[in-house]
Amino acid sequence: METTDFNVWLNQNVKLSNINQVWTLYHAVRTESNEFYSFSIMRDEERLLVKCSKSQNTLIIENDELKHRFLHTLEYPFLYQGGIDTAKELSRDLA
């Protein structure tokens, strides 16, 4: 399945209450790196293709503006904790 709908793709591929999954996806997309094994990232000219390793569903991010919107969508729930990186550190401290 391929989609450009952030919410549909996230609902099918990421447990948004799991800071580890969200943090991993956030940094994979932000850096466009494949060092995060749960997700693979490919650049296709202007488009960014994000695949979840569990489902092979592909999210198509059409341009850099949409990439920033997607990153904001991921980080927004954690802003009250100081952002996604701070939330990740806090979850580590509680474990």
N, C-alpha and C positions, 0 to 999 in steps of 0.2 A: 504494500500500500504506500502510495505517495500522497502527501498533503502539504498545503501551505498554511493550514489552520493550526496555530500554536496549541490551542486548548484541546483540540481533538487528539493531536499527537501526544501531548503531555499526559492526558487522561489514559491513553492506551499504553504508555511506555515508561512513565516515571511516577513513583510514589512521592507526591509533593510534600508529604509530611516527613519524609526521610531526608534529613539534612545532608547525609553522605551522598545520596543519589543526585540531589539537586546541586550540591557543590561541585560534584564531578562533571555533571552536564554543563554547568555554568562556565567552568574553567576550560573544558574541552572546546566549547563554542567561542569563548572570548579569545583564546589563544590559537584557535583553529588547529589544535594539536590532536594527534592520535595516541598520546601517551596515556590517556585515560581509557582503559580497555573496555569499559561498559558502552562506550559510544565511539563511532568512527566518523570522522569529519573529512569531507572532500570539498574542494573549491572547483566549481564549474563556471569559469568566466566570472560573472557577477554573482552567481548563486552559490550559496553554501548548502551542502547536502549533509544532513545529520542522520545517522542510522543508529538505532538501538541494537546492541548485539544480541539481545534476547529475542527480539521479534523481527528484526530486519526491516521494520517500518521506517520510511524515510520522510524526514521533515525537510521541505525546501524553503530556505530563507532567501528571498529574491534579491536583496541588496543590503548594504551596510546599515541603512536606516532601520530596516526590519530586524537586522541582527541586534541592534541596540535595544529595540523594543522587546525582543525576545529575552535578552539578558535582564532587562528591567522586570519583565514578567516573572522571571525566576527569582530575582532578588527581592522584589517588593514584599513578600510575606515576612522577610527577615529584617526589614529596615528598623523595626522597633528594637531589635537586638544590636543595632549598629551595622547591619549589612551581613552579607552571606559569609564572609570570612570570619567575622566575629562570632556569628551564630555557630559556625563549625567549631571554633575554639571552645566556646561555651559548652557545646555538646560533648566535646572531648573531656573537658574538666569534670563534667557530671558523670561520666562513665567510670 
